[in-house]
Structures are given as C-alpha cells and as structure tokens.
C-alpha cells in the first residue's frame, strides 16, 4: 500500500469507501475524508482533524500574505462566481 500504511486494513477500507463515494457521486471525497483518515491512523485526539485543517489554512494565508508583500501588490482571484446566489 505505502510506507506509512503498510498493508493496513483501515486504509484498505477507507480506499474502498472513497472509491464507492466517487462512483456514486461522480466526485472524489474532500480533504475532510483524508483528515479523518489521518487523524484515525495517527490516533490523534478528537478535534485534531479540525485543528490540522485550520493550521493548513493559516499557513496558506500567511504564504499568500508574504507573496503579496514581496510583490508589492494584492493578488486577486482570477475566477468569477457563476453559481446561484441564495
């Protein structure tokens, strides 16, 4: 399977679930699925997945801020929302 999950039953089950979800919905699982699996594999305490998500998001924001500061300009998204507004 991998060096981190050598022949791991939990990973096999998770991959089967991810495949079934993808087949049924047409979309792969979100990062929350991976965070839940990682939290379980590492035996982290309840709430750890949310903490990991928040930490990753904060690091990304800091990276963007440093990039904008170094470039002396704001970075604006190039995408345009085309969905339905509530």
PLY file of the C-alpha trace (Angstrom):
ply
format ascii 1.0
element vertex 86
property float x
property float y
property float z
element edge 85
property int vertex1
property int vertex2
end_header
0.00 0.00 0.00
2.53 2.61 1.16
5.37 3.04 3.62
3.11 4.96 6.01
0.28 2.40 5.82
1.91 -0.96 5.16
-0.91 -3.45 4.48
-3.28 -1.50 6.71
-6.89 -2.71 6.97
-8.15 0.78 7.82
-6.56 2.22 4.69
-7.97 -0.57 2.53
-11.44 0.12 3.94
-11.05 3.88 3.50
-9.93 3.49 -0.12
-12.90 1.22 -0.82
-15.23 3.80 0.73
-13.59 6.61 -1.26
-13.96 4.60 -4.47
-17.64 3.89 -3.73
-18.29 7.55 -2.92
-16.60 8.65 -6.12
-18.55 6.11 -8.17
-21.88 7.11 -6.62
-21.43 10.88 -6.62
-19.06 11.35 -9.54
-16.75 13.38 -7.32
-13.85 12.30 -5.10
-14.04 12.77 -1.33
-12.98 16.14 0.08
-9.92 16.84 2.18
-12.08 16.19 5.26
-12.07 12.48 4.37
-8.26 12.47 4.27
-8.04 14.42 7.52
-10.34 11.93 9.25
-8.24 9.03 7.99
-5.00 10.69 9.05
-6.41 11.51 12.48
-7.50 7.91 12.95
-4.19 6.46 11.70
-2.12 8.70 13.96
-4.53 8.12 16.88
-4.91 11.85 17.40
-7.45 13.18 19.92
-10.97 14.29 18.98
-10.92 17.64 17.22
-7.46 17.10 15.77
-8.75 16.98 12.18
-10.25 20.45 12.54
-7.03 21.71 14.09
-4.97 20.29 11.23
-7.33 21.86 8.69
-7.14 25.25 10.44
-3.36 25.05 10.69
-3.05 24.28 6.98
-5.40 27.13 6.10
-3.46 29.56 8.31
-0.15 28.55 6.71
-1.70 29.15 3.28
-2.94 32.59 4.27
0.48 33.51 5.63
2.08 32.29 2.40
-0.28 34.46 0.35
0.40 37.47 2.57
4.17 37.01 2.20
3.80 36.68 -1.57
1.73 39.85 -1.77
4.14 41.73 0.49
7.14 40.64 -1.58
5.42 41.57 -4.85
4.16 44.93 -3.53
0.67 44.21 -4.87
-2.54 42.49 -3.91
-3.26 39.17 -5.54
-6.85 38.97 -6.72
-8.61 35.75 -7.66
-8.97 35.26 -11.40
-12.10 33.15 -11.09
-15.62 34.51 -11.37
-18.54 33.07 -9.40
-21.13 31.69 -11.79
-23.38 29.90 -9.32
-26.72 30.91 -7.93
-26.73 33.43 -5.10
-29.02 32.47 -2.20
0 1
1 2
2 3
3 4
4 5
5 6
6 7
7 8
8 9
9 10
10 11
11 12
12 13
13 14
14 15
15 16
16 17
17 18
18 19
19 20
20 21
21 22
22 23
23 24
24 25
25 26
26 27
27 28
28 29
29 30
30 31
31 32
32 33
33 34
34 35
35 36
36 37
37 38
38 39
39 40
40 41
41 42
42 43
43 44
44 45
45 46
46 47
47 48
48 49
49 50
50 51
51 52
52 53
53 54
54 55
55 56
56 57
57 58
58 59
59 60
60 61
61 62
62 63
63 64
64 65
65 66
66 67
67 68
68 69
69 70
70 71
71 72
72 73
73 74
74 75
75 76
76 77
77 78
78 79
79 80
80 81
81 82
82 83
83 84
84 85
